[in-house]
Amino acid sequence: MRVDVYIDEERSESELRSLQGWLGQEPAVRRTAALTLREKSAEPGSMGGVLDVLQLVTGNGWSAASFVLSVAAWRQTRPRAPQVTIRRGSTEISISNGTDAELRRVLAVLESVGGEGEPDGPDAGQGSRP
């Protein structure tokens, strides 16, 4: 299964790197998911692409609860907690205020979305966010 994470703010590249490091230190996430930063296509005339998504390719035993709690904990360490948008398949949901009710809703959505129609593999879905 693939889960894409986006940060909705100007410094999204540095925030994505920070989140990747944070999740990489979480044993429950590290054991069950490969974390990869992906970039959208470079604009004509630019020097290169811009990182815009943290992609998790998960295996058996992946815990959506551990993932959501890890993202929420990371947001609390930020000077200004950014909005985090999570996409699984064609379903997208955001964490914007980090309340318990919002985190429960995000978790319920992640656990209820089926993997049907999702691309497989670490290179699946490379490119820009629609």
C-alpha positions as semicolon CSV with decimal commas, in nm:
position;residue;x (nm);y (nm);z (nm)
1;M;0,000;0,000;0,000
2;R;0,117;0,353;-0,069
3;V;0,048;0,662;0,142
4;D;0,149;1,010;0,022
5;V;0,203;1,297;0,265
6;Y;0,198;1,664;0,162
7;I;0,276;1,975;0,365
8;D;0,066;2,275;0,272
9;E;0,299;2,567;0,326
10;E;0,581;2,763;0,166
11;R;0,862;2,569;0,336
12;S;0,718;2,231;0,247
13;E;1,050;2,082;0,130
14;S;1,231;2,143;0,460
15;E;0,923;2,036;0,655
16;L;0,895;1,714;0,453
17;R;1,261;1,640;0,526
18;S;1,198;1,701;0,895
19;L;0,892;1,473;0,895
20;Q;1,086;1,202;0,709
21;G;1,357;1,213;0,977
22;W;1,099;1,206;1,255
23;L;0,910;0,910;1,110
24;G;1,237;0,732;1,037
25;Q;1,310;0,733;1,411
26;E;0,973;0,586;1,504
27;P;1,022;0,209;1,539
28;A;0,662;0,120;1,448
29;V;0,682;0,322;1,126
30;R;1,041;0,233;1,038
31;R;0,974;-0,142;1,062
32;T;0,676;-0,143;0,830
33;A;0,722;0,141;0,580
34;A;0,981;0,263;0,332
35;L;1,001;0,646;0,339
36;T;1,094;0,828;0,019
37;L;1,089;1,195;-0,073
38;R;0,958;1,254;-0,424
39;E;0,968;1,561;-0,642
40;K;0,727;1,703;-0,886
41;S;0,846;1,757;-1,241
42;A;1,084;2,045;-1,297
43;E;0,944;2,354;-1,463
44;P;1,096;2,437;-1,804
45;G;1,407;2,649;-1,754
46;S;1,452;2,556;-1,387
47;M;1,756;2,383;-1,238
48;G;1,561;2,088;-1,102
49;G;1,245;1,967;-0,938
50;V;1,105;2,056;-0,598
51;L;1,036;1,794;-0,333
52;D;0,664;1,798;-0,270
53;V;0,564;1,458;-0,129
54;L;0,681;1,212;0,133
55;Q;0,583;0,869;0,010
56;L;0,540;0,570;0,240
57;V;0,524;0,226;0,086
58;T;0,391;0,006;0,361
59;G;0,391;-0,365;0,419
60;N;0,215;-0,611;0,643
61;G;0,182;-0,497;1,000
62;W;0,164;-0,127;0,914
63;S;-0,022;0,061;1,184
64;A;-0,221;0,361;1,071
65;A;-0,260;0,457;1,438
66;S;0,118;0,470;1,496
67;F;0,160;0,672;1,178
68;V;-0,112;0,927;1,263
69;L;0,017;0,967;1,621
70;S;0,372;1,014;1,492
71;V;0,260;1,283;1,246
72;A;0,062;1,457;1,523
73;A;0,362;1,447;1,759
74;W;0,589;1,589;1,486
75;R;0,342;1,874;1,419
76;Q;0,362;1,969;1,788
77;T;0,738;2,021;1,758
78;R;0,700;2,278;1,480
79;P;0,701;2,651;1,562
80;R;0,385;2,683;1,352
81;A;0,221;2,345;1,302
82;P;0,168;2,300;0,927
83;Q;-0,136;2,143;0,769
84;V;-0,051;1,786;0,667
85;T;-0,249;1,621;0,389
86;I;-0,245;1,243;0,363
87;R;-0,351;1,058;0,049
88;R;-0,420;0,687;0,021
89;G;-0,551;0,582;-0,317
90;S;-0,797;0,847;-0,429
91;T;-0,885;0,952;-0,073
92;E;-0,725;1,261;0,078
93;I;-0,762;1,388;0,435
94;S;-0,586;1,666;0,625
95;I;-0,463;1,728;0,976
96;S;-0,497;2,100;1,031
97;N;-0,564;2,157;1,403
98;G;-0,456;1,827;1,559
99;T;-0,751;1,783;1,794
100;D;-0,829;1,435;1,923
101;A;-1,150;1,430;1,719
102;E;-0,965;1,525;1,400
103;L;-0,697;1,259;1,457
104;R;-0,965;0,993;1,518
105;R;-1,136;1,097;1,192
106;V;-0,806;1,077;0,998
107;L;-0,735;0,735;1,147
108;A;-1,085;0,609;1,063
109;V;-1,046;0,724;0,702
110;L;-0,702;0,563;0,664
111;E;-0,824;0,236;0,809
112;S;-1,141;0,226;0,598
113;V;-0,989;0,309;0,257
114;G;-0,921;-0,003;0,052
115;G;-0,603;-0,046;-0,149
116;E;-0,787;-0,120;-0,471
117;G;-0,659;0,074;-0,768
118;E;-0,347;0,195;-0,589
119;P;-0,020;0,176;-0,780
120;D;0,236;-0,057;-0,628
121;G;0,606;-0,011;-0,576
122;P;0,831;0,272;-0,464
123;D;0,820;0,455;-0,798
124;A;0,445;0,440;-0,839
125;G;0,278;0,776;-0,858
126;Q;0,597;0,972;-0,898
127;G;0,522;1,321;-1,013
128;S;0,304;1,610;-0,916
129;R;-0,003;1,607;-0,701
130;P;-0,328;1,649;-0,897
